[in-house]
Amino acid sequence: MSLPVIQNPGEPAAHFANAIAEDPLELMDEIEALKKERNAAILSHFYTDGDLQEIADFTGDSLKLARDAASITNPVIVFCGVHFMGESAKILSPEKTVLMPDLQAGCSLAESCQPEDLARFQNELRAAGRDIQTVAYINTSAAVKSLCDWIVTSGNAREIIDRVPADKEILFVPDQHLGRYLSEVTGRKMILWPGSCMVHEVFSIQDLLRAKRNNPQAIIMAHPECPRNILEHADVIGGTEKMRRHVAAIAEPTTFLVATEANMIHPLQKIAPQHTFIPVPGIMTSTGETCACNRCPHMARNTLQKVRDALRDMQPEIVWQPFFADAQEVLRRSLLEPAKR
């Protein structure tokens, strides 16, 4: 099978063009009033803008927010993140109304693995006598999740890999870099889907080494979605929650070089203000020049104005789909149920 080419969705800049600037403080006041009126909870991922994290009732990585969505009692959830996150919240809490500020907030990883392509490849492997279990990163559509045996986040991936029976081959989708890292740290061989995150893919090794030369005592933290050439230089490899725990445990003021989405600096500074955090810049593939492309254009679709509008209009909403039922079973088993000892 010829696996799908990873498409760059491009910078969704058009959605900013006609935006009318509104006072952020007034928007926050409106959101607070509407939130009380709707009895809503706001969940914001660490990769959203700092203002959205400040108005949120819950912030976190994909694993924490999925668990928050499943446990909160509010009948309405506003999920500031990208589409697969809103889907997961609805799947884990089908009785709740799940709103998203912008349904067009996608994900390059999710787009790199379409359900029809995955199903075709799974069938080819099984027809060839391969006894596989499919492990999917949470950055996938609900339709893809419904075809999988396990779902992982960067926070629980090693635990889940250890739960896959040793006599099964692992097909890991869609992030090739995370899959390669997990294969190395667990010793499990994996068939890797050739997907990647458009943000973590563009980090510049030259700029990382230059920043390290300018800050020789700095600790380099990198997300496992980064390519191997970045991870090879990292002192700490882990998801966003692991990064937060690491910096919070160090009392002495320290400089950190952070190789992940630039908005992650906000929660790091909030939990450990004694430290200095320097985001690692990306590099434009078209020109080779350093750029500010370490910001996710999809996360940037979430704005205070859109949160206000979603609460006011009670839309756009994630609507239950028939295939959500299959995705629900694997999500609950992977994210909510403890491993059997």
C-alpha positions in Angstrom: 0.0 0.0 0.0 1.1 3.5 -0.7 0.5 5.4 2.5 -1.1 8.9 2.2 1.0 11.9 1.7 1.0 14.3 4.6 -0.7 17.5 3.6 0.2 20.8 5.1 -3.1 22.5 5.8 -1.5 25.9 5.6 -1.9 28.9 7.8 -5.6 29.6 8.4 -5.0 33.3 8.3 -8.1 34.2 6.5 -10.3 33.8 9.5 -8.5 36.7 11.2 -8.9 39.1 8.4 -12.4 40.3 9.1 -12.2 40.0 12.9 -13.4 43.1 14.7 -11.2 43.9 17.7 -13.1 43.9 21.0 -11.8 44.7 24.4 -10.4 41.5 26.0 -11.6 42.5 29.5 -15.1 43.1 28.4 -15.1 39.8 26.5 -13.9 38.0 29.7 -16.7 39.6 31.7 -19.3 38.5 29.0 -17.9 35.0 29.0 -18.1 34.8 32.8 -21.7 35.9 32.8 -22.7 33.6 30.0 -20.8 30.7 31.6 -22.9 31.1 34.8 -26.1 31.4 32.8 -25.4 28.3 30.8 -23.9 26.4 33.8 -20.9 25.7 31.5 -17.3 24.7 32.0 -14.5 25.9 29.8 -11.7 23.6 29.0 -8.5 25.0 27.4 -5.5 23.1 26.1 -2.0 24.3 27.0 -1.5 25.2 23.3 -4.2 27.9 23.3 -3.5 31.5 23.9 -2.8 32.6 27.5 -6.1 34.6 27.7 -8.1 31.4 27.0 -6.2 29.5 29.6 -6.9 32.2 32.1 -10.7 32.1 31.6 -10.8 28.3 31.7 -12.1 26.2 34.5 -9.8 23.4 33.5 -6.4 23.5 31.6 -4.2 20.7 30.7 -2.9 18.3 28.1 -5.1 16.0 26.0 -5.1 13.2 28.7 -6.1 15.5 31.6 -8.7 17.4 29.6 -10.3 14.1 28.4 -10.6 12.9 32.0 -11.9 16.3 33.1 -14.6 16.2 30.4 -15.7 12.8 31.6 -15.9 13.8 35.2 -17.3 17.3 35.4 -21.0 17.7 36.2 -21.7 20.8 34.1 -24.2 20.1 31.3 -22.3 22.3 28.9 -18.6 22.1 27.9 -16.8 24.7 25.8 -13.6 23.1 24.5 -10.9 25.5 23.5 -8.7 23.2 21.4 -8.9 21.4 18.1 -11.6 19.2 16.6 -10.5 15.8 17.8 -10.4 17.1 21.4 -14.0 18.2 21.1 -15.0 14.9 19.6 -13.3 13.0 22.5 -15.1 15.2 25.1 -18.4 14.4 23.5 -17.6 10.7 23.2 -16.7 10.5 26.9 -19.7 12.6 28.0 -22.4 12.0 25.4 -25.1 13.5 27.7 -23.4 16.8 27.7 -23.6 19.6 25.1 -20.0 20.1 23.8 -19.3 23.4 22.1 -16.2 24.5 20.2 -15.2 28.0 19.4 -14.3 27.0 15.8 -15.1 23.6 14.3 -12.5 24.3 11.6 -9.7 24.0 14.2 -8.1 20.9 12.8 -4.9 19.0 13.3 -2.2 18.1 10.8 -1.6 14.8 12.5 -5.3 13.9 12.4 -5.5 14.9 8.8 -2.5 12.7 7.9 -4.5 9.5 8.8 -7.8 9.1 7.1 -10.1 6.2 8.3 -10.4 4.7 4.8 -6.7 4.6 4.4 -6.1 3.1 7.8 -8.8 0.4 7.3 -7.3 -0.5 3.9 -3.8 -0.8 5.4 -5.0 -2.9 8.4 -6.8 -5.3 6.0 -3.6 -5.6 3.9 -1.5 -6.4 7.0 -4.1 -9.0 8.3 -4.3 -10.6 4.8 -0.5 -11.0 4.9 -0.9 -12.9 8.2 0.2 -10.1 10.5 -1.4 -10.3 13.9 -1.7 -6.6 14.8 -3.1 -4.3 17.4 -3.5 -0.7 16.3 -2.4 1.9 18.7 -3.5 5.5 17.9 -2.3 8.8 19.2 -5.2 10.8 20.5 -4.5 13.3 17.7 -6.8 11.3 15.4 -10.4 11.7 14.3 -13.2 9.7 16.1 -13.6 7.7 12.9 -10.0 6.5 13.1 -10.3 5.9 16.8 -13.2 3.5 16.1 -10.8 1.3 14.1 -8.2 1.1 16.8 -7.5 -1.1 19.8 -5.8 1.5 22.0 -5.6 5.3 22.3 -2.6 7.0 23.8 -1.5 10.5 24.7 2.0 11.7 25.3 1.1 11.3 29.0 0.1 7.7 29.1 1.8 6.2 26.0 4.4 4.0 27.7 1.8 2.6 30.0 -0.5 1.7 27.1 2.3 0.2 25.0 3.0 -2.1 28.0 -0.6 -3.3 28.0 -0.4 -4.5 24.4 0.2 -8.3 24.4 3.8 -9.2 23.6 2.7 -11.6 20.9 0.9 -8.8 18.9 2.5 -6.6 16.4 1.9 -2.9 16.9 0.7 -0.6 14.2 1.2 2.9 15.6 -0.7 5.8 14.0 -0.3 8.6 13.0 2.8 10.2 14.6 6.0 8.6 13.3 8.2 10.6 15.6 6.3 9.7 18.8 6.0 6.1 17.6 9.8 5.9 17.0 10.5 7.3 20.4 8.1 4.9 22.1 9.6 2.0 20.2 13.1 3.0 21.4 12.1 3.4 25.1 9.9 0.3 25.3 11.8 -2.0 23.1 8.7 -2.9 21.1 8.9 -3.1 17.3 6.3 -1.0 15.6 4.9 -0.4 12.1 4.8 3.4 11.9 2.4 5.5 10.0 4.2 8.4 8.3 2.4 11.3 10.0 3.9 14.2 11.9 2.8 17.4 13.7 3.4 20.5 11.5 4.5 22.5 14.5 7.0 20.0 16.0 8.3 19.0 12.6 9.7 22.4 11.9 12.0 23.0 14.9 15.4 24.1 13.8 18.3 22.1 15.1 20.6 25.0 14.2 18.6 27.5 16.3 18.4 25.0 19.2 22.2 24.5 19.2 22.7 28.3 18.9 20.4 28.9 21.8 22.2 26.3 23.8 25.5 27.9 23.0 24.2 31.2 24.2 22.7 29.6 27.3 25.1 26.8 28.1 23.5 26.0 31.5 20.0 25.8 30.0 18.0 22.6 30.2 16.5 21.5 26.9 12.9 20.2 27.1 11.4 18.6 24.0 8.0 17.1 23.2 8.3 13.5 21.9 6.5 14.6 18.7 9.7 16.3 17.7 12.0 14.6 15.2 14.9 12.5 16.4 17.6 15.2 15.7 15.8 17.4 18.3 15.2 14.7 20.8 18.9 13.6 20.7 19.8 16.9 22.3 17.1 17.1 24.9 17.7 16.7 28.6 14.0 16.1 29.2 11.6 14.4 26.8 8.0 14.5 27.6 4.5 15.8 27.0 3.2 19.1 28.4 2.2 17.8 31.8 5.6 16.2 32.3 7.2 19.5 31.4 5.1 21.3 34.0 5.9 18.8 36.7 9.6 18.9 35.9 10.0 22.7 36.1 7.8 22.9 39.3 10.1 20.5 41.1 13.2 22.7 40.6 13.4 25.6 43.1 16.6 27.1 41.9 16.0 29.7 39.0 16.9 27.9 35.8 16.8 28.6 32.1 14.9 26.2 29.9 14.9 25.9 26.1 11.4 24.6 25.3 10.8 22.7 22.0 7.0 22.5 21.8 4.1 24.8 20.8 5.1 28.3 22.0 1.9 28.9 24.0 3.2 26.2 26.4 5.4 29.0 27.9 2.3 30.4 29.6 1.5 27.5 32.0 5.2 26.9 32.6 5.7 30.5 33.7 2.5 30.3 35.8 3.6 27.2 37.7 7.3 28.1 38.0 7.8 31.9 37.7 11.3 31.7 39.1 12.5 30.2 35.8 13.3 31.6 32.4 11.7 29.9 29.5 13.0 30.3 25.9 10.9 28.9 23.1 12.9 27.1 20.4 12.1 28.7 17.0 11.1 26.8 14.0 12.4 27.0 10.4 10.4 27.5 7.2 10.8 24.6 4.9 10.3 26.8 1.8 13.1 29.3 2.6 15.1 27.7 5.3 14.7 30.9 7.4 13.8 31.0 11.1 10.2 31.7 11.7 7.5 31.9 14.4 6.0 28.7 13.1 6.2 27.0 16.4 2.7 28.3 17.0 -0.2 26.0 15.9 -2.4 27.8 13.4 -5.3 25.5 14.3 -5.1 26.3 18.0 -5.0 30.0 17.0 -8.5 29.7 15.7 -9.7 29.8 19.3 -10.3 33.3 20.5 -12.1 35.1 23.3 -14.7 36.4 20.9 -15.5 32.9 19.5 -15.8 31.6 23.1 -18.3 34.3 23.9 -20.2 33.7 20.7 -20.3 29.9 21.3 -21.8 30.4 24.8 -24.2 33.0 23.5 -25.5 31.0 20.5 -24.9 27.5 22.0 -23.1 26.6 18.8 -21.1 25.3 17.0 -21.7 22.0 18.7 -20.1 18.5 18.4 -23.0 16.3 17.4 -23.0 12.6 18.2 -22.2 10.3 15.2 -22.9 6.6 14.9 -19.2 5.6 14.9 -18.7 7.4 18.2 -19.9 4.3 20.0 -16.9 2.2 18.8 -14.6 5.1 19.6 -16.1 5.4 23.1 -15.2 1.8 24.1 -11.6 2.2 23.2 -11.3 5.7 24.6 -12.7 4.6 28.0 -10.5 1.5 28.2 -7.4 3.5 27.3 -7.9 6.8 29.2 -10.3 6.1 32.0 -9.7 2.5 33.1 -6.6 1.6 35.2 -4.3 -1.1 33.9 -4.9 -4.5 35.4 -2.1 -5.7 37.6 
